[in-house]
């Protein structure tokens, strides 16, 4: 799950021809983001500066977001046994289901996930899986 933690503050406002100022604020995100902690909206306290002067708010913003993720592939590789810089290509795959599962995946997204992740790297029972190739991951690793 990808996460974003935004920490900051609404510092001040200036140039207004009114006194008794406050700031009502909100953070609007796409539907994929959800709030894990903090508030997406709020209001500062009121400051009453002279007309045209600076209103100081120093209002904290502290919000933690997460976005959903979708599994698009599993893959594995063995690390080389020789020292040096190595470029590795890891072919990825995902499990498939029946016709209904395929249609659901096409229209609703999401994918099947392994109940036993050790199938990714162990040879036992992996041959029983029905899978489809999904792509390739390039990795550069230095072994010293």
N, C-alpha and C positions, 0 to 999 in steps of 0.2 A: 504494500500500500504506500503510495507516495504521500508525503506529509509536508505541510508548510506551517511554520510558526512565525506569526507577524507580531513584532513588539515595537511599540513606538508611542507617540503622544501627539495630541492636538495641542500645539504650543500657544497660539494666540490668534487674534483677529484684529484688524485695524482699518481705519478709513471709513467707518460707518457713521452716518449722521443720526445715530440713536445711542442711547445709553442702555444699561441693563441688558447686556448681550450674553447669549449662550449659543452653543453650536449643537445641533442635532445631527448625528452622523449615522451612517450605515455602510456596510460592506456587502456588495452584491456579487454573487458568484454563480457560475454555471451549475446545472443540476448534478454534476458529478461530484461536487465538493460537499462535505458535511463538516459541521463544527464538532470537534472533539472536546474543546474546552474554551471558555471565554464567551464573549457576546458579539454578535454580528451587527449590533446597533446599540446606540445609547445617546446620552446627552451630557454635556459638560455642566458644570456649575455656572451660575450667573456671575459675571463681573460687571461692575458699574463704573466704567472709565468716563472721563470727560469726553464730550462729543469730539469725534475724530481722532481720539487717542487710542492707544493699544489696550485691548482687553486680553488679559492673561488667563489661560485656562489650565495649562499643564495637565491635561486630561490623559490618563494612560490608556493605551490600546494594547491588549494582549489576547491574541486569539490563535487557536491551534486548529488547523484544517487537515482533513485527509481526503483523498480521492480514491474512489474504487479502482480496482485494477482487474484486468482480465488475463487469465493465463492463456498465452498463445503458443507455448511450446515447452517441452522438456528436452534436455540434452545432457550429455556428460562427455568427459574426455579424461584420459590418464595424463598426468604430468610426465614429461620426458625425464629420463634418468641421467641425462648428461647436462653439465653446467652450460650456461650461456643464455643468450636471448632467443626465445622460441616464439614463432607465430603459429597459433593453433586455430583450426576451423572446427567448430562444433555444430554438427547437423542437429536440428531440433524437430520434434514431432509432438503430436498431441493425440490422446485417445479419441476415438470416434464412437458413436453409438449407432442406433438404428435409424430408420428413415425419419421417424418423428423427432428424434434428437437432432438430426441434421437440419430439419426445417426449423426447429426451435432455435438452434444456434444461428441460423441465417437471419431470422427476423428479430430475435430478442437479444442476441449476443450471448456472452458467457460461453463456457466450454466445460467439458468433463474434466474432472481432476482425479488423480490417482488416490485411492484410499490408502494405499501402501506405497509411499514415496521411495522406499528402498528398491522398488522395481526399476527405477531409473538407472541404477548402476549395477544391480545384481542380475545375473543371467537367469535365475530361477523364475519360471512362469512368465517371463517377459514375452516369450514367443506366443503366448495365448492372447495377447492384446491386439486389438484391431486399431491401427493408427493411421494418421495421415501426416506427411511431411509438412513442416510449417516454415522453415527458413534455416538460416545459418548465423551463428555468432562467431565473430573474429576476436581472438584473445591474443595479447602479447604479454609474455611472462618472462621474467629474468630469474634464472636459477643459478645461485652462486654458492 
